[in-house]
Amino acid sequence: MHQPVLLEQVLYYLNPQPNENFIDCTIGEAGHTRAILELNAPNGKVLGIDVDADSLKRVEPQERLILAHGNFKNLKKIAEENRFTDINGILFDLGLSSWQIEESGKGFTFKKEEPLKMILNGHQEVSAEEIINNWPEESLVEIFTNFGEERFSRRIVAEIVKERKLHPIKTTFQLRNAVLKSIPFAVTRRGAVNRVLARIFQALRIVINDEFENLKAGLEQATEIIAPKGRIAVISFHSGEDRIVKYFFREKKEQGTLRILTDKPITADEIEISFNNRSRSAKLRAAIKT
């Protein structure tokens, strides 16, 4: 069962009140949205957006919930198309839902054998398989170093190139096995193998779906369309994402557009981590429009 990450903290910083309107830019399995709808009754609405059409189909229809398929890089256009105005809060939860990781079959997990896709929008041409098998060695090193912050990037890529010369790498397990072959024994003894694999898979997903640039565009448009005193909350799961949010909020503060509500990122406590391991790497930042 999907557990929304940092739910209490999100509600604290968004502070939904009766009859206010909110946008959930990454509705996923609607955990945060359901909680907001309980608090903004009787007439408040939520516009729930998701780039993954398959994920959006899984959201149970509710009164006062408007669903929209799209990428939050087009946030302003999506809000206009749905005539969604007087926006009091906007949430970005940048993590994947439990269903996307465990059941979608799109290759986001290294724990199941699935095709190497990692495409969220369903129609993008460049897949993980294309990148792993056809991109130059230095490009792969750059991806795993810059987007995965993986210190063994060059070793891992060398093994991938070796493997792909023998046969195409088409599945998650084939990629996983190539990574495992390249990890030093000392790392495997420390039990850090899964963290290395997670960084490799996450880096590919970020590049394939252009997630960093989309985040920058979404934050800019959120600041533009939100009402004065409206709040923006962002949950990130990658240090690169967190830096983007941090510096964006700081820039808007200097311009007098936003006031930062979180001096440092809010993280999950040990209780939440104990029942929802996905929250371990989550970081929440929030700001209010002046």
Secondary structure, DSSP 8 states (H G I E B T S, - for coil): ----TTHHHHHHHH---TT-EEEETT-TT-HHHHHHHHHSTTT--EEEEES-HHHHTTS---TTEEEEES-GGGHHHHHHHTT--SEEEEEEE-S--HHHHHTS-SS--SSS--BS---SSS--S--HHHHHHHS-HHHHHHIIIIIT--TTHHHHHHHHHHHHHHS---BHHHHHHHHHHHS-HHHHHTT-HHHHHHHHHHHHHHHHTTHHHHHHHHHHHHHHHS-TT-EEEEEESSHHHHHHHHHHHHHHHHTTSEEES-SS-B---HHHHHH-GGGGG-EEEEEEE-
